């Protein structure tokens, strides 16, 4: 069974605010959500982890092969 996270839990893992995450989801730029009711929204941990990993970028000038 997949584990589900709240918006608050995922926002903490992504190091952003809940409101920012809600805005991204509303724009279609956030992770897929599961809506159980009018206010009960959850995100599958696998989807949240994949969304966070997809946003990872290597800063210019950094060596992409190093593991610092």
C-alpha positions in Angstrom: 0.0 0.0 0.0 1.3 3.5 -0.9 1.9 5.9 1.9 0.2 9.3 1.6 1.4 12.7 2.8 -0.4 15.9 3.5 0.4 19.1 1.7 2.2 20.3 4.9 4.3 17.1 5.1 5.4 17.4 1.4 6.0 21.1 1.7 8.4 20.4 4.6 10.2 17.8 2.6 10.4 20.1 -0.4 11.5 23.0 1.8 8.7 25.3 0.6 5.5 26.8 2.0 2.2 25.0 1.9 0.7 27.9 0.0 3.4 27.8 -2.6 2.8 24.0 -3.1 -0.9 24.6 -3.3 -0.3 27.3 -5.9 1.9 25.0 -8.0 -0.7 22.2 -7.9 -3.5 24.7 -8.9 -1.3 25.7 -11.9 -0.7 22.1 -12.9 3.0 22.3 -12.0 2.9 20.4 -8.7 2.7 16.7 -8.0 -0.5 14.8 -8.7 -2.9 15.0 -5.7 -5.6 12.6 -4.4 -8.7 14.4 -3.3 -10.8 12.6 -0.7 -13.2 15.5 0.0 -13.6 19.2 -0.3 -10.5 19.9 1.9 -8.9 16.4 2.3 -6.0 16.3 -0.1 -3.2 13.8 0.0 -0.1 13.1 -2.2 1.4 9.7 -2.7 4.9 9.6 -1.3 6.2 8.1 -4.6 4.7 11.0 -6.6 6.0 13.6 -4.2 9.5 12.1 -4.2 9.5 12.0 -8.1 8.3 15.6 -8.2 11.0 16.7 -5.9 13.7 14.8 -7.9 12.5 16.2 -11.2 13.0 19.8 -9.8 16.6 19.1 -8.9 19.0 21.1 -11.0 22.8 21.3 -10.9 24.0 25.0 -10.4 26.1 26.4 -13.2 29.8 25.7 -12.8 29.3 22.8 -10.5 30.7 19.4 -11.5 27.8 17.1 -12.2 29.9 14.0 -11.6 31.0 14.9 -8.0 29.3 13.6 -5.0 29.9 16.2 -2.4 
